[in-house]
Amino acid sequence: MKRIVWVLIICVVCGCMLKTPEHKIKTSCEVTPSRVSLSDKEKLKIEVRVTNIGKNKEIVTVEVGGTEGLEISVPSRTTFMLKPEESRIISFPAELTPDALPGDYVIDVKVSTESGENVTDVAKVRVVEKKGWL
């Protein structure tokens, strides 16, 4: 019984000493407009804000994954350097494809650094038949 107690104590102490890795990059995503209709064929803009919350310069690359019914264009520059506390906004133009259907679309966003960190996020847009409909 004493051995079990000691093993538990050692496990708790070791667990408290382990530090979870902290992210050096923070992201936020927004789609403008957040709601579009199939009948209006509006252009969309997916904005990804990347902030360096670490203490060193980071070279980051932003990728946005499409979803069926949405065609996303990649801007000419998606890799850039950020100083500590610095941020950038990358805009990805997008539009609905002719075969798009109404629904909630989820767009995958991945930000990776040269130091090996990967941060994922999602952006969402609602597609409706006509304006004024839910």
C-alpha positions in Angstrom: 0.0 0.0 0.0 2.8 2.4 0.9 4.4 1.7 -2.5 1.3 2.7 -4.3 1.0 5.9 -2.4 4.7 6.8 -3.2 4.2 6.0 -6.8 1.2 8.3 -6.9 3.1 11.0 -5.2 6.0 10.7 -7.6 3.6 10.8 -10.6 1.9 13.9 -9.3 5.2 15.7 -8.6 6.5 14.8 -12.1 3.3 15.8 -13.7 3.4 19.2 -12.0 7.0 19.7 -13.2 6.2 19.1 -16.8 5.3 22.2 -18.7 3.0 22.2 -21.6 4.4 23.9 -24.7 3.2 27.4 -25.3 2.2 28.6 -28.7 4.3 31.5 -30.1 1.7 32.3 -32.8 -1.9 33.3 -32.4 -4.5 33.4 -35.2 -7.9 34.7 -35.8 -10.1 34.3 -38.9 -13.0 36.1 -40.4 -15.0 35.7 -43.5 -16.6 38.9 -45.0 -19.5 38.8 -45.5 -20.3 36.0 -43.0 -23.5 35.2 -44.9 -24.0 35.0 -48.6 -26.8 34.0 -50.9 -26.6 31.7 -53.9 -28.6 34.1 -56.0 -26.4 37.2 -55.4 -23.0 35.5 -56.2 -21.1 37.8 -53.9 -17.3 37.8 -53.6 -16.0 36.6 -50.3 -12.8 37.6 -48.4 -11.2 35.3 -45.9 -9.0 37.3 -43.6 -6.4 35.5 -41.4 -4.7 37.6 -38.7 -1.4 36.1 -37.5 0.3 37.5 -34.3 3.7 36.6 -33.0 3.2 36.3 -29.2 6.6 34.8 -28.7 9.9 36.4 -27.9 11.8 35.7 -31.2 11.3 36.5 -34.8 9.2 33.9 -36.6 8.8 33.1 -40.3 5.3 32.0 -40.9 3.3 30.5 -43.7 -0.5 30.7 -44.0 -2.5 28.1 -45.8 -6.3 28.0 -46.3 -8.1 24.8 -47.2 -11.1 25.0 -49.5 -14.3 23.1 -49.1 -16.6 21.8 -51.8 -18.7 24.6 -53.2 -16.2 27.3 -52.4 -13.2 28.4 -54.6 -10.4 30.1 -52.7 -7.7 32.1 -54.5 -4.2 32.1 -52.9 -2.5 35.5 -52.7 1.0 36.0 -54.1 2.5 36.2 -50.7 1.6 33.8 -47.9 5.0 33.5 -46.2 6.4 36.4 -44.1 8.5 37.3 -41.0 7.0 38.6 -37.8 8.9 40.3 -35.0 7.7 39.7 -31.4 4.3 41.4 -30.8 3.9 42.0 -34.6 0.8 40.9 -36.6 -0.2 40.7 -40.3 -3.5 40.1 -42.0 -3.6 37.9 -45.1 -6.7 38.1 -47.3 -7.8 35.2 -49.5 -10.4 36.1 -52.1 -13.1 33.4 -52.5 -16.3 32.8 -54.4 -19.0 30.2 -54.5 -18.8 27.7 -57.3 -21.8 27.0 -59.6 -22.5 23.7 -57.8 -22.5 25.3 -54.3 -25.4 24.4 -52.0 -26.9 26.2 -49.0 -25.4 25.4 -45.7 -22.6 26.2 -43.2 -19.2 26.1 -44.8 -16.1 25.4 -42.6 -12.8 26.6 -44.0 -9.6 25.1 -42.5 -6.7 27.5 -41.8 -3.2 26.4 -40.9 -0.3 28.6 -39.9 3.1 27.0 -39.7 6.5 28.4 -38.6 10.0 27.6 -39.7 10.7 26.6 -36.0 8.2 23.8 -36.5 5.0 25.1 -34.8 1.6 24.5 -36.4 -1.5 26.3 -35.4 -4.9 25.4 -36.9 -8.1 27.4 -36.9 -11.3 27.6 -38.8 -13.4 30.3 -40.5 -17.1 29.8 -41.2 -19.5 31.2 -43.7 -23.3 30.6 -44.1 -24.7 30.1 -47.6 -28.4 30.6 -48.1 -30.7 30.4 -51.1 -31.9 34.0 -51.0 -31.2 37.0 -48.8 -33.5 37.3 -45.9 -33.7 33.5 -45.4 -32.0 31.9 -42.5 
